């Protein structure tokens, strides 16, 4: 099995990653929202549009 971040061989200690660094890179992607599934739900889209309008109205 290869590391999903850098494709090197995995280390049993950090499985499925090869190192702590790659495990941390993956965690940062999760926390930063890089792993997300777009929604086609009209309610979600409406909420996002309203939030964007409200953010534009606020003085900077």
C-alpha positions as CSV (number, residue, x, y, z in Angstrom):
1,X,0.0,0.0,0.0
2,X,1.3,3.5,-0.8
3,X,0.9,6.7,1.1
4,X,-2.1,8.7,-0.2
5,X,-0.1,12.0,0.2
6,X,3.3,11.2,-1.3
7,X,2.9,7.7,-2.8
8,X,5.9,6.3,-0.8
9,X,5.5,2.9,1.0
10,X,3.5,3.1,4.1
11,X,4.9,2.7,7.6
12,X,2.9,0.5,10.0
13,X,3.4,3.1,12.7
14,X,1.6,5.8,10.6
15,X,-0.6,3.6,8.5
16,X,-2.0,4.5,5.9
17,X,0.7,7.2,5.7
18,X,4.5,6.8,5.4
19,X,5.4,9.4,8.1
20,X,4.0,11.7,10.7
21,X,4.5,14.6,8.2
22,X,2.2,13.0,5.7
23,X,-0.4,12.2,8.4
24,X,-0.2,15.9,9.5
25,X,-0.6,17.1,5.9
26,X,-3.7,15.0,5.7
27,X,-5.1,16.3,9.0
28,X,-4.5,19.9,7.8
29,X,-6.5,19.1,4.6
30,X,-9.4,17.8,6.7
31,X,-9.3,20.8,9.0
32,X,-9.0,23.3,6.1
33,X,-12.0,21.9,4.3
34,X,-10.0,20.5,1.3
35,X,-11.9,17.2,1.7
36,X,-15.5,18.3,1.2
37,X,-18.4,17.1,-0.9
38,X,-20.3,19.8,-2.8
39,X,-24.0,20.0,-2.1
40,X,-26.7,20.3,-4.6
41,X,-29.3,20.9,-1.9
42,X,-31.2,24.1,-2.8
43,X,-31.4,25.1,0.9
44,X,-27.6,24.9,1.2
45,X,-27.2,27.0,-1.9
46,X,-29.7,29.6,-0.7
47,X,-28.0,29.9,2.7
48,X,-24.6,30.4,1.0
49,X,-26.0,33.1,-1.2
50,X,-27.7,34.9,1.7
51,X,-24.5,34.7,3.8
52,X,-22.5,36.1,0.9
53,X,-24.9,39.0,0.5
54,X,-24.8,39.8,4.2
55,X,-21.0,39.7,4.2
56,X,-20.9,42.2,1.3
57,X,-23.3,44.6,3.2
58,X,-21.1,44.7,6.3
59,X,-18.7,47.6,6.4
60,X,-15.0,46.6,6.3
